[in-house]
Amino acid sequence: MPDDILRFDSVSFAHPGAAEPLFRGVSATFGRGWTGIVGANGAGKTTLLRIAVGELQPSGGTVLRPVSRLYVAQRTDDPPPDVREFFESGDAEAWQARIDLEVGDDWEGRWDALSHGERKRLQIAIALWRSPGLLALDEPTNHLDRPARAVLLEALRRYRGAGLLVSHDRELLDALCTQCLFVTPPGARMRPGGVSAGMEQDRREQTAARTADDSAKHAAERYRAAAQERREEGERMAARTKAKTKNAKANKWDHDGKAERRLAKLTGKDAWAGKQAAALSKRASRAQASRAEFHVRKEFAVGFWLEDAEYSRRNFVLRVPAGSLPLGPGRTLVHPDLEILPRDRVALTGPNGTGKSTLLRFLRTRFNVPEEHLTFVPQEITAAESADILADARKLPDDRLGFVMTRFSRLGSRPGRLLDSAQPSPGEVRKLLLALGIARGPHLVVMDEPTNHMDLPGIECLEEALAAAPCAMLLSSHDERFLSGLATVRWNLEAVSPERVELDVSPYEPG
């Protein structure tokens, strides 16, 4: 098989101890070019990528893989194992990858000081330098500002192998992908074109399937009702027949057989009603059975609100005098007086590497809000931290766990799959942190890149909930569309020199 073809044949996969398989009977072919992998948080997109590259083996079916393959995880906890080799390489491909992704010459030994956006670009530059037959990218635009996303798009267009792209970034999927695999456990379906075309086709098919299913359902109900009417009619006739039989036997004057003939007619009507009822019942069964052909997905209620959230009764939730903050060797963030009032909604913006996450960590212990009324969701949560958060949630009393899981469900993910998993996905753990924070009635919500790792239904639910919440917010994000419906104040970071980053405070205007 060529080194740029991947094929799944009736692939199934189940996590150890899970009640239901995650996938069942998935078949698809992935050739040269980019294929989008689309689905909700927790649907198994990352699992599918790991099966594709051979990190996981399917429970059933077969996978034919290219010889050379590489998976780039969405987490940026650790540097790639071949980072030193990449920087020491003098070949043209390494230099081209560094140029394409704008990788700094000094990034090799500065992993801990790099922003997550810079780490992501370095991860992908090394993967493109390796030029595998199969390249699987998991959420490559997380953490990237708009200029960096444009750079990434051009670099990925030059890749010539079979590419798998897990992303919730519609612009990227539409720009790159010639087909998209829509993952809806336990199945998956390939659709041609980008994600927008695939979603529109899916919408049309689901509308048609629901219409056909409703028609079959109503037909089955009509047939069952008609069958019941015939049965009741037959029962009435049977009762009359019984009474007539008794009278006929008692009528000694019926010498010409009229009573018996009338009795025979009633008995015939009784039998006819029974046959009609049986025929109608069969039609109802056939109509009910036909509903299995229409593949209507079960829909779950989404949308939530910040219950018990309220604005703080204190005069301010943050007040920090003007000063400076070290960002690493030779770099400093200089800021004016910083203040957040109880109803303020602050957007923290700026290019990758200007210190937004560092600033949030600095402010973390300075908020004038009781800890139990602070909801803080960091930009990145390590695998170990994610497992601990899930383990702590499982220990909640049943009523509290039910409350949290209901809120988690209304962000568009399934609680059962979360509780069955040993390691929640990054998107799932962010939703879980939000659900836990909601339960505390926040006075202040702080989120670092809130739309990272989140699926589209989750982002929409979060945006609606924050828009309606009365509490203060501090939201660090590159997603201006998300911020534009929420923010009233902008804190913008800008590097004015290699050594100095300045923070400017102004009323929020969409960027």
C-alpha positions in Angstrom: 0.0 0.0 0.0 1.3 3.5 -0.7 2.8 5.4 2.2 0.1 8.1 2.1 -3.1 5.9 2.3 -4.9 5.0 5.6 -7.8 2.7 5.6 -10.2 1.6 8.4 -12.2 -1.6 7.9 -15.1 -2.2 10.3 -13.1 -0.7 13.2 -14.4 -0.9 16.7 -12.9 0.3 20.0 -13.9 0.2 23.6 -12.1 1.6 26.6 -11.4 -1.0 29.3 -14.3 -1.2 31.7 -16.6 1.0 29.5 -20.3 -0.1 29.4 -20.5 0.6 25.6 -17.9 0.7 22.8 -16.8 4.2 21.7 -16.8 3.1 18.0 -18.5 0.2 16.2 -18.0 -0.8 12.6 -16.2 2.4 11.3 -15.0 2.1 7.8 -13.2 4.9 5.9 -10.4 5.7 3.5 -8.0 8.6 4.0 -5.9 9.5 1.0 -3.4 12.2 0.2 -4.6 15.6 1.4 -6.4 16.7 4.6 -9.4 15.0 6.2 -11.1 16.8 9.0 -12.2 14.8 12.0 -15.3 16.5 13.5 -17.3 15.8 16.6 -18.2 16.9 20.1 -15.8 16.9 23.1 -15.5 13.3 24.3 -16.8 11.8 21.0 -13.4 10.0 20.5 -11.6 12.1 17.9 -8.3 11.9 19.7 -8.8 8.1 20.2 -9.4 7.8 16.5 -6.1 9.6 15.7 -4.2 7.4 18.1 -5.7 4.3 16.4 -4.7 5.7 13.0 -1.0 6.1 13.9 -0.9 2.8 15.9 -0.6 4.2 19.4 -3.9 2.3 20.2 -5.1 -0.9 18.6 -8.8 -1.4 17.7 -11.0 -3.9 19.6 -12.2 -5.2 16.3 -11.7 -4.7 12.5 -8.5 -3.8 10.8 -6.4 -0.7 10.1 -4.0 -0.4 7.1 -1.5 2.3 8.0 1.3 4.1 6.1 4.8 3.0 7.3 5.8 6.5 8.4 3.3 8.2 10.6 3.2 10.9 13.3 0.7 12.2 15.8 0.9 15.7 17.2 -1.0 15.9 20.5 -3.2 18.9 21.4 -1.4 19.3 24.8 1.7 21.3 25.0 3.0 20.0 28.4 6.3 18.7 27.2 8.7 19.5 24.4 8.9 17.1 21.4 11.5 14.4 21.9 13.4 15.4 18.8 13.6 19.1 19.4 17.4 19.2 19.8 17.9 17.2 16.6 15.6 19.7 14.8 17.6 22.7 15.8 20.9 21.0 15.2 19.9 19.8 11.7 21.3 21.8 8.9 19.1 20.4 6.1 17.0 22.6 4.0 13.7 21.0 5.3 14.5 22.0 8.9 15.3 25.5 7.9 12.2 25.8 5.8 10.0 24.5 8.6 11.5 27.1 11.0 10.9 29.8 8.4 7.3 28.7 7.6 6.2 28.5 11.3 8.3 31.5 12.4 10.3 29.5 15.0 12.8 31.5 16.9 16.4 30.5 16.9 16.6 30.6 20.7 13.4 28.4 21.3 15.4 25.1 21.8 16.3 25.7 25.4 13.3 28.0 26.3 10.4 25.5 26.3 9.2 26.5 29.8 9.4 30.2 28.9 7.5 29.8 25.6 3.8 30.7 25.3 1.5 27.8 24.5 1.1 29.3 21.0 4.8 29.3 20.4 5.1 25.7 21.7 2.3 24.7 19.3 4.2 26.2 16.3 7.4 24.4 17.3 5.5 21.1 17.7 4.1 21.4 14.2 7.3 22.7 12.6 9.1 19.5 13.8 6.3 17.3 12.5 6.4 18.9 9.1 10.2 18.6 9.0 9.7 14.8 9.6 7.4 14.7 6.5 5.6 11.4 7.5 3.3 9.6 5.1 0.5 10.1 7.7 0.4 13.3 9.8 -2.4 13.5 12.5 -2.8 16.9 14.1 -4.9 17.4 17.2 -6.3 20.9 17.6 -3.4 22.7 15.9 -4.8 26.2 16.1 -5.3 26.2 19.9 -3.4 29.1 21.5 -2.6 30.7 18.1 -3.4 34.4 17.4 -4.7 35.3 14.0 -1.3 36.0 12.3 0.0 32.7 13.6 -3.0 30.9 12.3 -2.5 32.3 8.8 1.2 31.2 9.0 0.1 27.7 10.0 -2.5 27.4 7.2 0.1 28.2 4.6 2.5 25.6 6.1 -0.1 22.9 6.2 -1.1 23.5 2.6 2.4 22.5 1.5 2.2 19.1 3.2 1.9 16.3 0.6 0.9 13.2 2.6 -2.3 12.0 4.2 -3.3 14.4 6.9 -5.9 14.0 9.7 -7.0 17.2 11.3 -9.0 17.3 14.5 -10.3 20.8 15.0 -13.2 23.0 15.9 -11.8 25.8 13.8 -14.3 26.0 10.9 -12.1 28.4 8.9 -9.2 26.0 9.0 -11.3 22.9 8.1 -13.0 24.7 5.2 -9.7 26.0 3.9 -7.8 22.7 4.0 -10.1 19.7 3.9 -11.4 17.8 0.9 -13.5 15.6 3.1 -14.6 15.4 6.8 -15.3 12.4 9.0 -18.2 13.3 11.3 -17.8 11.2 14.5 -21.1 10.5 16.4 -20.5 7.5 18.6 -20.8 4.7 18.1 -20.5 5.5 14.4 -18.8 7.9 12.0 -19.7 9.1 8.5 -17.5 10.6 5.8 -18.7 13.6 3.9 -17.1 15.4 0.9 -15.8 19.0 1.2 -15.1 21.1 4.3 -16.9 21.2 7.6 -19.5 23.8 6.6 -20.6 21.8 3.6 -20.7 18.6 5.6 -22.7 20.2 8.4 -25.2 21.6 5.9 -25.6 18.1 4.3 -26.0 16.5 7.7 -28.6 19.1 8.6 -30.6 18.3 5.5 -30.3 14.6 6.0 -31.4 14.8 9.6 -34.4 17.0 8.7 -35.5 14.5 6.1 -34.9 11.6 8.5 -36.9 13.2 11.2 -39.7 14.0 8.8 -39.8 10.4 7.5 -39.5 9.0 11.1 -42.4 11.2 12.3 -44.5 10.1 9.4 -43.8 6.4 10.2 -44.4 7.0 13.9 -47.8 8.7 13.2 -48.7 5.9 10.7 -48.0 3.3 13.3 -50.1 5.2 15.9 -53.0 5.4 13.4 -52.8 1.7 12.6 -52.7 0.8 16.3 -55.7 3.0 17.0 -57.7 1.5 14.1 -56.7 -2.0 15.2 -57.9 -1.2 18.7 -61.2 0.1 17.3 -61.7 -3.1 15.3 -60.9 -5.3 18.3 -63.4 -3.3 20.4 -66.0 -3.7 17.6 -65.3 -7.4 17.5 -65.8 -7.7 21.3 -69.1 -5.9 21.0 -70.2 -8.2 18.2 -69.0 -11.2 20.2 -71.2 -10.1 23.1 -74.2 -9.7 20.9 -73.5 -13.0 19.2 -73.4 -14.7 22.6 -76.7 -13.1 23.6 -78.4 -14.0 20.2 -77.1 -17.6 20.5 -78.8 -17.9 23.9 -82.0 -16.4 22.5 -82.0 -18.6 19.4 -81.6 -21.7 21.5 -84.5 -20.6 23.7 -86.8 -19.7 20.7 -89.0 -22.8 20.0 -91.0 -20.9 17.4 -88.0 -20.4 15.0 -89.2 -23.0 12.6 -87.9 -21.2 9.4 -84.3 -20.7 10.7 -84.3 -16.9 10.6 -82.7 -16.5 14.0 -80.0 -18.9 13.1 -79.3 -17.0 9.8 -79.1 -13.7 11.8 -76.7 -15.4 14.2 -74.5 -16.6 11.4 -74.3 -13.1 10.0 -73.3 -11.7 13.4 -70.6 -14.4 13.7 -69.3 -13.5 10.3 -69.0 -9.8 11.2 -67.3 -10.8 14.4 -64.7 -12.8 12.5 -64.2 -10.0 9.9 -63.5 -7.4 12.7 -60.9 -9.8 14.2 -59.2 -10.2 10.8 -59.2 -6.4 10.3 -57.7 -5.8 13.7 -54.9 -8.4 13.0 -54.2 -6.8 9.6 -54.0 -3.3 11.0 -51.7 -4.5 13.8 -49.3 -6.0 11.2 -49.3 -2.7 9.4 -48.5 -0.8 12.7 -45.6 -3.2 13.3 -44.2 -2.7 9.8 -44.5 1.1 10.1 -42.7 0.9 13.5 -40.0 -1.3 12.2 -39.4 1.0 9.2 -38.3 3.8 11.7 -35.0 1.9 12.1 -34.0 2.9 8.6 -34.0 6.6 9.2 -31.0 7.0 11.5 -32.3 9.9 13.6 -29.7 11.0 16.1 -30.9 11.5 19.7 -30.7 15.1 20.6 -29.9 16.4 24.1 -30.8 19.7 25.7 -28.0 22.2 25.6 -27.6 25.7 27.1 -27.0 26.6 30.7 -26.8 29.6 32.9 -24.6 30.6 35.8 -27.0 29.7 38.6 -26.6 31.8 41.8 -23.9 34.0 40.1 -24.1 37.5 41.3 -22.0 40.6 41.3 -19.8 41.1 44.4 -21.0 43.5 47.1 -17.4 44.7 47.5 -16.2 48.0 46.0 -13.9 46.2 43.6 -12.8 42.6 42.7 -9.3 43.6 41.7 -7.1 46.6 42.4 -3.3 46.5 41.5 -1.1 49.5 41.5 1.0 50.3 38.4 4.2 48.3 38.2 6.1 45.7 36.2 6.2 41.9 35.9 9.1 39.8 34.8 8.3 37.6 31.8 11.6 35.7 31.5 15.2 36.5 30.8 15.5 40.1 29.8 11.8 40.8 29.2 9.4 42.8 31.3 5.7 43.6 31.3 4.9 47.1 32.3 1.3 47.9 33.4 -0.7 50.9 34.7 -3.1 50.7 37.6 -5.4 47.7 37.1 -8.9 47.7 38.4 -11.9 45.4 37.9 -15.3 46.5 39.4 -18.0 44.1 40.4 -19.8 44.3 37.0 -16.8 44.8 34.7 -16.1 42.4 31.8 -12.4 42.6 30.8 -10.9 41.2 27.6 -7.2 40.5 27.9 -5.7 40.5 24.4 -2.4 40.5 22.7 -0.1 38.5 20.4 1.3 35.1 21.4 4.3 35.5 23.8 3.4 38.9 25.2 2.6 37.5 28.7 -1.1 37.1 29.0 -1.0 33.8 30.9 1.8 35.1 33.1 -0.2 38.1 34.0 -3.2 35.9 34.9 -1.1 33.8 37.2 0.2 36.9 38.9 -3.3 38.2 39.5 -4.6 34.8 40.6 -3.8 35.5 44.3 -4.8 39.1 44.2 -8.5 39.0 43.4 -10.7 40.5 46.1 -13.2 37.6 45.9 -13.7 34.7 48.3 -12.1 31.6 46.9 -15.4 29.8 46.9 -16.9 32.5 44.6 -14.0 32.5 42.1 -14.2 30.4 38.9 -10.7 30.2 37.4 -10.1 28.1 34.2 -6.4 28.1 33.1 -5.3 27.9 29.5 -3.7 24.5 29.8 -4.5 21.7 32.2 -2.0 18.8 32.3 -3.0 15.2 31.9 -2.3 14.5 35.5 -4.3 17.5 36.7 -7.2 16.5 34.4 -7.2 13.0 35.9 -7.2 14.5 39.4 -10.1 16.9 38.6 -12.2 14.0 37.3 -11.3 11.8 40.3 -12.3 14.6 42.7 -15.6 15.1 40.9 -16.4 11.4 41.2 -16.1 11.7 45.0 -18.8 14.3 45.2 -22.1 13.3 47.0 -24.6 11.9 44.5 -26.8 14.9 44.6 -23.9 17.3 44.0 -22.4 15.1 41.3 -25.8 15.0 39.6 -26.0 18.8 39.6 -22.5 19.1 38.1 -23.1 16.4 35.5 -26.4 18.0 34.4 -24.5 21.3 33.8 -21.7 19.4 32.0 -24.3 17.7 29.8 -25.9 21.1 28.9 -22.5 22.1 27.5 -23.0 19.4 24.8 -21.0 16.4 26.1 -22.2 13.1 27.6 -21.6 12.6 31.3 -21.6 8.8 30.9 -18.6 8.8 28.6 -16.8 11.3 30.9 -17.3 9.1 34.0 -16.3 6.0 32.1 -13.0 7.5 30.9 -9.7 7.2 32.7 -8.4 10.4 31.1 -10.9 13.2 30.1 -10.1 15.1 26.9 -8.9 18.7 27.3 -12.3 20.0 26.1 -14.1 17.8 28.6 -12.0 18.8 31.6 -12.6 22.5 30.7 -16.4 21.9 30.7 -16.1 20.0 33.9 -14.2 22.9 35.6 -16.9 25.2 34.4 -19.7 23.0 35.7 -17.9 22.8 39.1 -17.4 26.6 39.1 -21.1 27.2 38.3 -22.0 25.2 41.3 -20.2 27.7 43.5 -22.2 30.8 42.4 -19.3 32.8 41.1 -18.7 36.6 41.7 -15.8 36.5 39.2 -15.1 34.3 36.2 -11.5 34.2 34.9 -10.8 32.1 31.8 -7.5 31.9 29.8 -8.4 31.1 26.1 -11.9 29.9 26.9 -12.6 28.6 23.4 -9.5 26.4 23.2 -10.4 22.7 23.1 -14.1 23.5 23.2 -16.5 22.2 20.6 -18.9 24.6 18.8 -22.0 23.7 20.8 -20.0 24.2 24.0 -18.6 27.6 22.8 -22.1 28.8 22.0 -23.5 27.7 25.3 -20.7 29.3 27.2 -21.1 32.6 25.3 -24.8 32.7 26.0 -24.3 31.9 29.7 -21.6 34.5 30.2 -23.7 37.2 28.4 -26.5 36.7 30.8 -24.4 36.4 34.0 -24.3 39.5 36.4 -20.8 38.7 37.7 -17.4 40.2 36.8 -15.2 38.5 34.1 -11.6 38.5 33.0 -11.3 36.7 29.7 -8.0 36.2 27.9 -8.6 35.2 24.2 -7.6 35.6 20.6 -11.2 34.9 19.6 -12.6 38.4 18.9 -16.0 37.0 17.8 -16.3 35.5 21.3 -15.2 38.6 23.1 -17.3 41.0 21.1 -20.5 39.8 22.7 -19.1 40.0 26.2 -16.4 42.5 26.9 -16.7 46.1 28.0 -13.0 46.9 28.8 -9.9 45.8 26.9 -6.5 45.2 28.4 -4.2 44.9 25.4 -0.6 43.8 25.6 1.9 44.9 23.0 5.7 44.3 22.7 7.2 47.8 22.1 10.7 46.4 22.1 12.4 42.9 22.5 12.7 43.7 26.2 9.5 45.5 27.0 5.8 44.7 26.8 3.2 47.3 27.7 -0.4 47.0 28.8 -2.9 49.5 27.6 -6.4 49.9 29.2 -9.3 51.2 27.0 -13.0 50.6 26.4 -13.6 47.5 24.4 -14.1 47.9 20.7 -14.1 44.8 18.4 -10.7 44.2 16.9 
